[in-house]
Amino acid sequence: MLDLLPLTAEIADGQLSIGGMAASRLAEEHGTPLVVYCEETIRAQARAYRAAAPGASIVYGTKAFANVALLRVLAEEGVGADVSTLGELAFAREAGLDGGRILFHGNNKSDDELRAAAEAGATVVLDAPDEPARAAAAGVGRVLVRLTPGVEAVTHQSIQTAHDESKFGLAPDAALAAIAEARALGMDVAGIHFHVGSQLARVEESLVAVDRLVAFCARAGVELGWTPQVLDIGGGLGIKYTRDEHVPEIADFVPPLVARLPAGVQVVLEPGRSLVGRAGVTLYRVGVVKDSGGVSYVAVDGGMSDNPRPQLYGARYEALLANRADELPDGVFRIAGKHCESGDVLIDAIALPHPRRGDLLAVPATGAYTLAMASTYNGVPNPAAVLVAGGVARLVRARQPVADLLRFER
Ligand SMILES: Cc1ncc(COP(=O)(O)O)c(C=O)c1O
């Protein structure tokens, strides 16, 4: 279990602690559900990327969790931001990132988004045939072109992004046309981007994509007399959610990809999940415990509103009782949320010491695409998040008050 938890996680006297803070104390002080982020884990992951690809530019896939404090920690580690909406751009700007460290993505950018990216001085990743003209009109100066390399990542189909039918990117012919048009419009076409998909547990498809990217660049050289200065090979490396899962280390996944790129090019990497996923642990308070038709239900005070991944992707998680972490399991339980759907199940079956009302359930590997995808379904406000390090917890996302839900009612 420890290899699913943040690097600073410890279990002593049955109590889980993270960053030197007891989970039970964090829950008492900040309430539950609570997402606890370990600063050391985030910094270690950023450093692992820097070590795996020296000289590469690393930008955080902000969609994994847009948070100003996390973006600042990452910026201190030399990591910029990949954003894809006005909102994500606002988080990056609030964190103090200047346009030189921001990439603006999106398969359907609005004119407002293009103008905001231009004003910020961000590099825009062109993703549609009409975007060179729209970006130029918006005042964008520097662009990459997103290539669809036509590879099918081995991952959930909702997070495959480089197959032929993908809504993202441009097929080679269209990408060549976009490069030519963007150059003719006076923009600095710095290079090419691709992103294979997310939660990748193997490198093979990414290697194929890199080879296709290199072949595409050769073609652009012949047909357009243009050579990229920047090659952005996206993010995608997965994390371990369960003990039986295997994912490569950053040090094993990244170097073979970078090694296939032409020498002298500026490499860009866009990790999201693998920077913050393992760093996050969600703490829930156990409420109702009951048997139903032979299933032992344990209901917690959150669910699909703070983590919709089980419903979206059939995601599997593990869990432990943070206040009784040294007790042996004596049953198998289904962890349900508090929402009005039978499908609001966080974990279908997990062995635990028989949970009791008031226990604290910790769910590891919930730092990416969880709170970021939160809703207020059933009028449940979004939980708080804290960043812990060296025995200190800093509130980095306040708990949303119920009054906030009524703020926009008319
Ligand atoms: C263009 C782009 N870059 C980077 C990422 C980050 O991906 P991941 O969180 O899997 O590393 C994504 C997410 O899907 C993306 O669409």
The ligand as a Gaussian input file, in Angstrom:
#p B3LYP/6-31G(d) Opt

LIG

0 1
 C       -2.410000      18.080000     -24.657000
 C       -2.251000      17.428000     -23.343000
 N       -1.069000      17.507000     -22.722000
 C       -0.869000      16.952000     -21.503000
 C       -1.875000      16.260000     -20.863000
 C       -1.578000      15.655000     -19.533000
 O       -1.734000      14.296000     -19.566000
 P       -1.379000      13.388000     -18.322000
 O       -2.102000      13.959000     -17.155000
 O       -1.876000      12.063000     -18.706000
 O        0.109000      13.433000     -18.145000
 C       -3.117000      16.126000     -21.487000
 C       -4.191000      15.362000     -20.838000
 O       -4.866000      14.554000     -21.396000
 C       -3.322000      16.737000     -22.756000
 O       -4.486000      16.641000     -23.375000

